[in-house]
Amino acid sequence: MVKQSIFGRIAQLAKANVNAMLDQAEDPQKMLDQMVRDYSNNIAEAESAVAQTIGNLRMLQSDYNEDQDNAREWGNKALASSRKADEYRSTGDTTDAAKFDNLAKVAIQRQISSENEAKGAEPTIASQTEIVEKLKDGLNKMNEKLNELSRKRDELVARARTADAQTQVQDAVKSLDFMDPTSEVGRFEEKIRREEARVLGQAELNDSSLDAQFESLEDLGEQTEVEARLAALKSGGSDAQQTSIGQGTGSASDS
């Protein structure tokens, strides 16, 4: 009953503390640290209760040993009184012999009383001894659980830190994603591409304008020749035309 009440209460406290921590689990490390502290406090409370139980057992054992010592002592007194009575009886002193026989009887009664007290305490001592051993074993298991919880706390804290670091790295990678058209780099690249396209278009436009200028010069030369011939016709008449044609013929024959 003692063992059940102690560890039943400790189990309920531990379960309540763990559930409370899980319900308020914002920071895993703080939660796990608090769990370790709570479980350590529960173990300390259990150790106090177990220590009290062990103390009670030791008191019972001390009383038992004292009863056994008293039984032996009264037995020795009974034996000594009986021998003394025999000595007086052997000398014919029946009065003193009866006196010491009575003392021997009293000592035997005290011996029996002490033996009965010791015998009556034996079942209780045996039961309490078994309970104490179980309590000690329970405490050892609780300490093992505490060590396991501490190791698990260290492992989970390390995993939580690793996950946090990975999250930070992923966030940093996302912020530097060159393929993201919405990123600053993507917008800057698009701006440069538009500027390059504008330069190419301007160059092509400039080339087109230069070709047009040369074509206009050729058209101007042809128009100039037409105007010159017209002026020659007007000034020289048909002779001028024939002369021009003859010159052209003569030039052809000369060639």
Steps between C-alpha positions, in 0.01 A plus 500: 500500500784739588682424177184542294405831663848650462565404141135547401520860611837550333368353174198730508717804566742409223219437253330828589825692462581338166150569364521862615835541329374346177195728499725805533782375276624820340873455556602130486817556701324688779226238506747211526709679762188556707403133461842396633468738794148379581599136478804568721271664756265202485792266564611714795149478645496123449842468663372688805200269531716190450750628756217537753385145427855369544528693828181338629635159406825564681304599814305174480822307458655681793201419721514138379868471586435656839221249568730215405774637724249536787377143443857369521571714806188383683580147402844531655346652815249217518780247470709671764207522741412135445858392574508716809176340621650155445803595707287616791280192470805273512597655832149460640413871473159460346398859566775657290461221245135589455591868481744448213263260327240778503760742355576244231129482416476878471805506275348227286178699468699806389693280260179367348355851470810627318504196273133553414560867419792409277306222332201728444722761328654249258215503240490881501877521464494248216223689320668840548833357384338379178333838448827685558679282246229569245513871575876502452459316173235752395730789582780343299266465202386862543862615496560292188197667342638838601831420332313380193290817501814713528661320206179533299485869590854552368417307182175688433659838572780420254243392240295814557808718454591313184149544362510870585836537325366319193199729495723806513714364215194427288364846564835648400506291181149613412599864543789446256310294244627628162224318311229679691355765264359688796835527675712815490763329285235383255359849464847645458584243233176580315585870510843433346343286227262781408790746487698262276196462271463878483867538401464235228187667369670839495796357311271340244309822467822693445610258227167542321531879509851488343381282210216741439743791485713329237192418292390862518840610376473269196150632427636855527779429248259360246268796542791737456594341165140524385490869583828563321384337179178688513689825535723404207201429280352831576818690430625320188195348341520197276856576395609473854321166524663376178834631609455317826394189319781534245747548772364192657530316162839630433607404838366157435681472162815632647483244759 
